[in-house]
Amino acid sequence: MRSQTAYPATVDLEIFETIKIFWEKGIFDDYSEQHFIIRAINNDVSYFKELFLRKNIKEINPASFPWNFIANLNVKVINLMHYFGNDVIENFFRNQFAAGKNNYNENQFFEALSEFYLLAYFANFGPAKLTDAIYEPRLVDSDKNPEARFVYGNDVVLDIEIKTPNFPERDLLENFIIPTYLLNDKGRKKLSDFCNNNDINCHMPRVLKIKDFMNYAGEKFADISSENHINLLIINWSSTDLSETELFEPTTLLCNSKNGLFRNKDVALKLGISEEALSKISAVFFYILPEGCLLFNDFRYLFATRQYKIIANPFAKKVSADKIHELTHLAVHFPEELEDERFAFFSLDNRDWDSELREMNNIISENTL
């Protein structure tokens, strides 16, 4: 049991004090030896050097990272205990942060870490002083709860639901296309057959992930009572396999002029998104987690990278882009403002693909859902 051994850090213990208390209370006893936090506590520089090379993270020095990470995490823990209470944060460490315990999953840990950063961001940088914060509040007559509710002194109420899709690895050397628009059955088959005959790997956009996330959020959120009540569906798109244009796919799925989910309500309903979800979700917030967040445990690094899109839902009750902007301090757009004329994202080897691209464009244009 780790709790029966001395905490590894031997200097500057004050900056690790709460994490050290967690160690002594046995909160880390069930963590895998491979766990990110355990490796940081143990100052495992070689692990972080390999991790940063694997994830192509160049801005962080692996030699200084482990103790900096724990010191900054310690500050955030104290901060969130103040708002949510000690038990909530301790349970977060025992469960979400444990990321499978003996069956440790690194992606699962990063999902939990991202949620932790968001909780800290909205607790500390809202539109006014925070007056109340509730973790996993029961807002509707069901056993499903959103991540958190924040109540601010200017009468703004924020409810958040956080989701993180996982994506398969992509061979960056293969010819690849993913259409912008949703296609009917005939179009999907025709495009797939054409691509197969021309050595192109055709992927359909991952709209079902977004559909499921929206429906889950609709089941958890309360009805919007006024413009001061904001229901924010937050989707961490960091693991996308479209690294060349990271938020193109989800943005176009919601905003394209032909059948974007926030442009054409009939398409959203036909796809299986519920009326409840469409009326309750004020906006969808997509983001890519910045590298600086890892070192400093601070979601505000998103201001520097601008790797985000907040898309207001025109079908929601009493939605105000200005109110959402005042709350998040980030740019908010209605879907027509983010319209993109590209018919697809594609990555093709260096030869003349003009005729193939024209044919694929024709197939997509003639077979939109």
Solvent accessible surface area in square Angstrom, and as a share of the most:
residue,aa,sasa,rsa
1,M,157,0.70
2,R,34,0.13
3,S,22,0.14
4,Q,149,0.66
5,T,81,0.47
6,A,91,0.70
7,Y,16,0.06
8,P,52,0.33
9,A,5,0.04
10,T,115,0.67
11,V,78,0.45
12,D,96,0.50
13,L,60,0.30
14,E,148,0.66
15,I,84,0.43
16,F,1,0.01
17,E,73,0.33
18,T,16,0.09
19,I,0,0.00
20,K,42,0.18
21,I,74,0.37
22,F,2,0.01
23,W,11,0.04
24,E,88,0.40
25,K,102,0.43
26,G,14,0.14
27,I,5,0.03
28,F,0,0.00
29,D,33,0.17
30,D,76,0.40
31,Y,8,0.03
32,S,14,0.09
33,E,102,0.46
34,Q,95,0.42
35,H,0,0.00
36,F,0,0.00
37,I,0,0.00
38,I,0,0.00
39,R,47,0.17
40,A,0,0.00
41,I,4,0.02
42,N,66,0.34
43,N,66,0.34
44,D,37,0.19
45,V,47,0.27
46,S,83,0.53
47,Y,25,0.10
48,F,0,0.00
49,K,118,0.50
50,E,85,0.38
51,L,0,0.00
52,F,7,0.03
53,L,135,0.67
54,R,127,0.46
55,K,83,0.35
56,N,98,0.50
57,I,18,0.09
58,K,157,0.66
59,E,143,0.64
60,I,13,0.06
61,N,88,0.45
62,P,30,0.19
63,A,63,0.49
64,S,50,0.32
65,F,0,0.00
66,P,0,0.00
67,W,80,0.28
68,N,60,0.31
69,F,0,0.00
70,I,2,0.01
71,A,17,0.13
72,N,41,0.21
73,L,0,0.00
74,N,5,0.02
75,V,92,0.53
76,K,35,0.15
77,V,0,0.00
78,I,92,0.47
79,N,41,0.21
80,L,0,0.00
81,M,26,0.12
82,H,144,0.64
83,Y,63,0.24
84,F,20,0.08
85,G,31,0.29
86,N,86,0.44
87,D,106,0.55
88,V,42,0.24
89,I,1,0.00
90,E,23,0.10
91,N,78,0.40
92,F,2,0.01
93,F,0,0.00
94,R,92,0.34
95,N,84,0.43
96,Q,55,0.25
97,F,0,0.00
98,A,1,0.01
99,A,0,0.00
100,G,32,0.31
101,K,74,0.31
102,N,136,0.70
103,N,130,0.67
104,Y,43,0.16
105,N,69,0.35
106,E,35,0.16
107,N,77,0.39
108,Q,80,0.36
109,F,0,0.00
110,F,28,0.12
111,E,50,0.22
112,A,7,0.05
113,L,0,0.00
114,S,0,0.00
115,E,18,0.08
116,F,1,0.00
117,Y,1,0.00
118,L,0,0.00
119,L,1,0.01
120,A,2,0.01
121,Y,5,0.02
122,F,0,0.00
123,A,4,0.03
124,N,54,0.28
125,F,65,0.27
126,G,14,0.14
127,P,35,0.22
128,A,36,0.28
129,K,174,0.74
130,L,20,0.10
131,T,89,0.52
132,D,68,0.35
133,A,14,0.11
134,I,72,0.37
135,Y,37,0.14
136,E,82,0.37
137,P,9,0.06
138,R,147,0.54
139,L,39,0.19
140,V,38,0.22
141,D,155,0.80
142,S,43,0.28
143,D,111,0.58
144,K,85,0.36
145,N,38,0.19
146,P,0,0.00
147,E,28,0.13
148,A,0,0.00
149,R,51,0.18
150,F,0,0.00
151,V,40,0.23
152,Y,4,0.01
153,G,48,0.46
154,N,63,0.32
155,D,107,0.55
156,V,6,0.04
157,V,32,0.19
158,L,0,0.00
159,D,0,0.00
160,I,0,0.00
161,E,1,0.00
162,I,15,0.08
163,K,44,0.19
164,T,29,0.17
165,P,5,0.03
166,N,77,0.39
167,F,25,0.10
168,P,80,0.51
169,E,174,0.78
170,R,28,0.10
171,D,81,0.42
172,L,108,0.54
173,L,169,0.84
174,E,54,0.24
175,N,14,0.07
176,F,0,0.00
177,I,0,0.00
178,I,1,0.01
179,P,3,0.02
180,T,1,0.00
181,Y,16,0.06
182,L,11,0.05
183,L,5,0.02
184,N,48,0.24
185,D,102,0.53
186,K,138,0.58
187,G,0,0.00
188,R,91,0.33
189,K,136,0.58
190,K,87,0.37
191,L,0,0.00
192,S,37,0.24
193,D,60,0.31
194,F,42,0.18
195,C,0,0.00
196,N,113,0.58
197,N,125,0.64
198,N,40,0.20
199,D,114,0.59
200,I,6,0.03
201,N,53,0.27
202,C,29,0.17
203,H,54,0.24
204,M,52,0.23
205,P,14,0.09
206,R,31,0.11
207,V,11,0.06
208,L,105,0.52
209,K,58,0.24
210,I,0,0.00
211,K,42,0.18
212,D,52,0.27
213,F,23,0.10
214,M,0,0.00
215,N,29,0.15
216,Y,99,0.37
217,A,0,0.00
218,G,0,0.00
219,E,66,0.30
220,K,31,0.13
221,F,0,0.00
222,A,22,0.17
223,D,85,0.44
224,I,7,0.03
225,S,77,0.50
226,S,46,0.30
227,E,82,0.37
228,N,45,0.23
229,H,13,0.06
230,I,4,0.02
231,N,0,0.00
232,L,0,0.00
233,L,0,0.00
234,I,0,0.00
235,I,0,0.00
236,N,6,0.03
237,W,0,0.00
238,S,44,0.29
239,S,47,0.31
240,T,16,0.09
241,D,15,0.08
242,L,0,0.00
243,S,67,0.43
244,E,96,0.43
245,T,31,0.18
246,E,50,0.22
247,L,19,0.09
248,F,14,0.06
249,E,5,0.02
250,P,0,0.00
251,T,10,0.06
252,T,4,0.03
253,L,1,0.01
254,L,0,0.00
255,C,1,0.00
256,N,1,0.00
257,S,56,0.36
258,K,89,0.38
259,N,0,0.00
260,G,0,0.00
261,L,0,0.00
262,F,2,0.01
263,R,76,0.28
264,N,52,0.26
265,K,70,0.30
266,D,108,0.56
267,V,10,0.06
268,A,0,0.00
269,L,60,0.30
270,K,153,0.65
271,L,36,0.18
272,G,39,0.38
273,I,3,0.01
274,S,42,0.27
275,E,95,0.42
276,E,77,0.34
277,A,0,0.00
278,L,1,0.01
279,S,26,0.17
280,K,12,0.05
281,I,0,0.00
282,S,3,0.02
283,A,0,0.00
284,V,0,0.00
285,F,0,0.00
286,F,0,0.00
287,Y,0,0.00
288,I,13,0.07
289,L,31,0.15
290,P,4,0.02
291,E,59,0.26
292,G,15,0.15
293,C,0,0.00
294,L,9,0.05
295,L,24,0.12
296,F,91,0.38
297,N,0,0.00
298,D,21,0.11
299,F,5,0.02
300,R,110,0.40
301,Y,78,0.30
302,L,1,0.00
303,F,82,0.34
304,A,83,0.64
305,T,56,0.32
306,R,178,0.65
307,Q,52,0.23
308,Y,21,0.08
309,K,62,0.26
310,I,0,0.00
311,I,0,0.00
312,A,0,0.00
313,N,0,0.00
314,P,54,0.34
315,F,55,0.23
316,A,11,0.08
317,K,97,0.41
318,K,118,0.50
319,V,31,0.18
320,S,20,0.13
321,A,22,0.17
322,D,103,0.54
323,K,60,0.25
324,I,1,0.01
325,H,89,0.40
326,E,87,0.39
327,L,1,0.00
328,T,0,0.00
329,H,75,0.34
330,L,6,0.03
331,A,47,0.36
332,V,20,0.12
333,H,57,0.25
334,F,56,0.23
335,P,1,0.00
336,E,97,0.44
337,E,106,0.47
338,L,28,0.14
339,E,70,0.31
340,D,36,0.19
341,E,139,0.62
342,R,116,0.43
343,F,33,0.14
344,A,2,0.02
345,F,19,0.08
346,F,80,0.33
347,S,32,0.20
348,L,40,0.20
349,D,76,0.39
350,N,162,0.83
351,R,128,0.47
352,D,110,0.57
353,W,14,0.05
354,D,75,0.39
355,S,66,0.43
356,E,26,0.11
357,L,39,0.19
358,R,137,0.50
359,E,67,0.30
360,M,0,0.00
361,N,55,0.28
362,N,73,0.37
363,I,3,0.02
364,I,0,0.00
365,S,51,0.33
366,E,127,0.57
367,N,8,0.04
368,T,37,0.22
369,L,57,0.28
